[in-house]
Each structure stands twice: as C-alpha cells, then as structure tokens.
Amino acid sequence: MRLLSVLLTSLMAASAFAGTIIVDGHFQGKNIFIQNPFSEAGVGFCVFEVTVNDQIATDEINSSAFEVDMNNFGLKVGDAVVVKIKHKDGCTPVVLNPEVLKPKSTFDIVKQAVASDGTYSWTTTNETGELPYIVEQKRWNKWVKVGEVMGSGRPGEHSYEFKVTPHSGENIFRVRQVDLTRKSRYSEAVKFTDPSVLPVTWSPVKPKEEIVFSANTLYEIYDQYGNIVKRGYANRIDIIALKKDLYYLNYDNKMGESFIKR
C-alpha cells in the first residue's frame, strides 16, 4: 500500500507539470516579461521553471508577473536564444513581449559599389538581426526585386555580393530589409552603366505567336487594364495563349510600348 501511495503521488506530481512554452529568436539586448497566473489548484503560481539556452534562470518567478534578465546568460546582441517556460497543467503563462527576440533591421551601409563585371557589393555595420537583404533594380519607374542575400545579423562589419544583370544605359540598384514591423529599411541607391550592354529591340510589330528580342532581357506584358499577363527573362516570348487585343510591353529600360496581338 505504501508503494502504491508513492506511485500515485509521483503520477499526480508529474501530471501537474505538463507544459512547456518555447520562445526562440536572437538576443536584441532586452529582457523577457511573463504573465504568470495561479495554478489550476489555486495554490502557487503556474510557472515552475524558466531556462535560457538550457541554463536555469535564477529570477524570482513566484509572482503574477516577472522579468527574465537576459543579461545573466553572457549573451551578445545577435546570439541565438531559446527560452523554455515550464508550467503546471491547467494554466497557461503568457509571454508579454515575444517580439524582443525577433530580428530588427538596423543596418548601416559603410560602402557600396557595382564593379565592371556587374558584381554589386555592399559592406554594412550595426546589424542586430538575421534578415535577408533584398536586392532591387529600378526599372520601368518602379523597384524590381532581382535577388536576395542573407544577412549575418551580428555586430561588426560584414560584406556581401550579388551579381546583377544590367540593362542598357544607366542602372540603379539598392538593397532593403523588412523586419517584424513590416516597414522597409533601404540603402542609398547606387548607379552603374555597362557600355557593353546594347539597347534591346523587338519584333514583329504585330506578333501572332511570339515576340523576339535582340538579346535576353527582363520583360513584362500587361493588358489595357494594367494587369500583368506575362513576365520573365528571355530573348523571346510565347504569346499564342494571349487573346487578340492591345497590350503593352516593358523590356530592357523601355516601358509602355504597345502592340496588337493578331
């Protein structure tokens, strides 16, 4: 009977400690705040242990709300962090500011340039979050995404490269990042001209099956209502599926040239 009583007690204790909430991200220099309700039994609080990267937090957790001091774990800004909040069954603690572990775009451009071979390079400092750099090119009076390079997200200087495909004439490039605020952070624009890239031409004037370019080029075809019906990068476009109508063509550094599909 004594053994049975011990087993039942152990089972009841195990069922009381039933949940773990995990919050992960990268250290941004700020602490975590947790709302801590009473346990289902009404005795004691819900949370019984908090770990940061598997190290037990020594903060006082026996209160309705408490703070996890992230500076106690020797973290540097940008370090990966996994916070585990272990709690009893029948109650759920709430992390009040999980966004403090999400990456933010804070980069500053030290220098940037486009080399003669089309390699766009940029050097940054003051990164605090691992976010991709979106490479954009100004085409047709708008910014067009042409590639992506993952950022380091750590302090110090970091250099990046991306091989761009220039159009004829003057080209304009930039990089941007988007963080949890959904707002974009941009670099200054950098200009580049490759004299070896000749202007692109196209034919026929009244195409039936395809449009042929004099060289590979980015292109867009849109209808009279401004809807994009085709886009890509090629030296010819199959237009058999398009209905007979008036269309507009963006290509190379030209925009809004019209044609009628026969």
C-alpha positions, 0 to 999 in steps of 0.5 A: 500500500505504501508503494502504491501511495508513492506511485500515485503521488509521483503520477499526480506530481508529474501530471501537474507539470505538463507544459512547456512554452518555447520562445526562440529568436536572437538576443536584441539586448532586452529582457523577457516579461511573463504573465504568470497566473495561479495554478489550476489548484489555486495554490502557487503560481503556474510557472515552475521553471524558466531556462535560457539556452538550457541554463536555469534562470535564477529570477524570482518567478513566484509572482503574477508577473516577472522579468527574465534578465537576459543579461545573466546568460553572457549573451551578445546582441545577435546570439541565438536564444531559446527560452523554455517556460515550464508550467503546471497543467491547467494554466497557461503563462503568457509571454508579454513581449515575444517580439524582443527576440525577433530580428530588427533591421538596423543596418548601416551601409559603410560602402557600396559599389557595382564593379565592371563585371556587374558584381554589386557589393555592399559592406554594412555595420550595426546589424542586430538581426538575421534578415535577408537583404533584398536586392532591387533594380529600378526599372520601368519607374518602379523597384524590381526585386532581382535577388536576395542575400542573407544577412549575418545579423551580428555586430561588426562589419560584414560584406556581401555580393550579388551579381546583377544583370544590367540593362542598357544605359544607366542602372540603379540598384539598392538593397532593403530589409523588412523586419517584424514591423513590416516597414522597409529599411533601404540603402542609398541607391547606387548607379552603374552603366555597362557600355557593353550592354546594347539597347534591346529591340523587338519584333514583329510589330504585330506578333501572332505567336511570339515576340523576339528580342535582340538579346535576353532581357527582363520583360513584362506584358500587361493588358489595357487594364494594367494587369500583368499577363506575362513576365520573365527573362528571355530573348523571346516570348510565347504569346499564342495563349494571349487573346487578340487585343492591345497590350503593352510591353516593358523590356530592357529600360523601355516601358509602355510600348504597345502592340496588337496581338493578331 
